[in-house]
Amino acid sequence: MYISPRAKIYTKYISPTAIVLGESTVGENTIVDNNVVIGYPTRRSLRSLITSNFEEGYYELLDKASSGSKTGKNVHLRPGTVVYGRVVMGDEIETGHNVLVREDTVVGNNVVIGTLTVIEGHVKIGNNVRIESGVFIPINTVIDDNVLRRLQGAVIKDGALIGANSVLIAGVRIGGKAVIAAGSVVTKDVPSETVVAGVPAKPISTGEKYKEKRKLWEEGRI
């Protein structure tokens, strides 16, 4: 653990492997999990100190280069979350694992940021927002209040075959013995015993013809 002498900590729930840098503020009842970094400095700040013959240790270097960030109350930063300096996070925020929030980002209250999400900096996120896992949010993005995404799982019936690297949009239904060609993006329900391919996926054959062709291929006849 490294906690800057300049930081203001109002919670006791900080992991022994967490790092809090600069004039960061961590609010009441916030959980700072394993390997979380709060207030990480920008590259420019770090390099400016190194080129001026900075002689102190590694954590002192990070600390001096950090402008700190603000984390509100009842926040949970899960393992691997990195929050850069000049980030302001409100209350009741949860991050998944290995989330990156770059500098000059403002996050409102009651926000969920899913695992492996990258927020590329200078972003504004409103209140009551849910961001799913694996999302990339580019620089200067603005997300207003109450932006939610409710996911419904796909339904895949008996005997269906899903090719490699296919993408099934949430909520689609794949009928029994249907075939999804490799690399397809399925945006609509697929009837039973239908072969689809493409982006977006469209019917190209029937299940019966697919089985006949596959049998010939397995016998080395095509």
N, C-alpha and C positions, 0 to 999 in steps of 0.2 A: 504494500500500500504506500502511496505517496499522496499526501494532502498538503496543498500549498498553505503556508502560513497566512496568506492573504485571503484564502477562501472562507466563506461563511457557511457553516454546516449546521442545519437545524434538525437532522435526523440521526438516529443511532444505527440505522440499517445499511451499513456500508461494508462491502466485502473486503477481506484482507488483501485482495489482489486488485482493487480498484485504484484509479488515479484521478485526482481532482486538482486541476491546475489553475493558476492565475486567480483573479478576483471572482471566482465562480461562487454562485449561491445555490445551495441544495436545500429544498424546502422540507417542511415537516412531514414525517411518515413516508418519505420517499425511500424506495429500495434501490440501492446501487449494487448491482450483482457482480459476479466474477468477471475480471478483465474488462471492465467498463472504463472508458476514458472520458472525462468531462473537461471541456476547455482546451482541446488539442489545438496547438498553434498552426497557422498557415505556413507553407513552405517559405514564403518571403520573410516572415518573421524569424524563422529558424536560421535561414542562411545569413540574414543580416547580423545576427549575433556571432555566428561562426567566423565570418570574415573580419569581425572586429576583435579577433583573438580572445574570445570568451574562454576563460580558464576553469570555470567551475564544472561540477559533475553533470551527468546526463539529465537527471530530473530537474536540477536547477536550471539547465538550459531550456528545457521544455516549459518550466514554470515562468521564467523571465520572458520568454517569447509569447506566452499566452495572454490574451486579453480577457480570458474567462468567459463563462456563459451562465445563464440563469435557468434553474430548474425549479418548477413550482412544487406544490404540495401533493402528496398521495400519488407520486409518479413511480413507475416501476421500469427501470432500465435493465433489461435482461442481458445475460452474458454476451460479451463481444461488442456491445453498442459503443460507438465512438461519436461523441458530440464535439464539434469544433468550437473554437472561440467565437464570441459575438452571436451565439445562438440564444434565443429566448424561448423557453418552453413553459407552457401554462400548467394548470393543475390537472390531475386525473389523466395522465398520459401513460400509455403502455407501449414499450417497444418489444418486438420479437428478438430473436437471437441474431447477432452480427448485423445490426443496423448501422448505417452511416448517415450522419446529419452534418452537412458542411456549413461553413461560416455564413453569418448574416441571414440565417433562417429564423422565422418566427412561427411558432406552433401554438395554436389556441388551446382551449380547455377540452377535456374529454375526447382525446384523440388516440386512436390505435394505429401503430405503424408496424406492419408485419415483418416477419423474419426475412433477412437478406435484402431489405429495401435500401435503396441509395437515394438520398435527397441531396442534389448536387450544389446547393447553396443559393443564397439570395432568393429563397422561396418563402411564400407566405401561405400558411395553412390555417383555416378558420377553426371554429368550434364544432364539436360533435362530428368529426370526420373519421372515417375508417379507411385505411390504406392496406390492401391485401399484401401477402408475402411476395417477395421477388419483384417489386415494382421499382422502376427507375424514374425519378422525377427530375427533369432537367432544370438548369439554372433559370431563375426569374419566373418560375411557374407560380401562379396564384390559384389556390383552391379555396372556394368560399365555404361558408358554414353548412353543416348538415349534408355533407356529401358522403353517402353511404353506398356500399356495393354489397348486396346480398347474393351470395353464391349458392347455387343449387347444383348438386352433383349430377353427373351424367348417369344414365341407366343403360347398361349393356346386358342384353339378354343371352340366353344359352347358345353356345356354339358360334358366337360372333368372333371374327378375327380382326385384330387391330394392328396395322402395320407400324413399323418403326418410325419414330419421330412424328407421329400423327398428333394433331391437336383437336380435342373435343371441347367445343364451347359449352359453358355451364348450362345444364338443364336439357341437353339433347338426349334423345333416346335412340339406341342402336338396336335394331330388331334381331331376332334370332337368326343365326347363321349368315348374318350380313358380313361383308368384307370391306374393310377400310384400307385402301392402298397406302403404302408408306409415304410419309410426308404430307398427307392430306390435312386440310383444315375443315372440320365438320361443323357447319353452322346451323344445320337443320336436321330434324329426325331422319333416320335412315330406315326404310322398310325392311322387313325380314327377307333374307335370301337375295339381297341386292348388293352389287359391287359398286363402290363409289371411289372417286379419285379426284385430285386437283385442289386448287385454292381459289374459291371455296369448293368443297367436294361436291361432285355431281355424279349421278348414276352413269356407269359405262357398260355394265353387263349384269347378267343375272347370276344368282348363286349356283344354279345348275350348270351353266356354261363354265363358271370358274372351276367347279369340281372336275368337270371333264378335262379342262385344260391342265389342271394340276396333276391329274392322274397320268396324262400323257407325258408331262414333264418328269414325273417321278419314275416312269418307265423308260426314260431316255429317248422318247419318240419325237420330241420337239426340242 
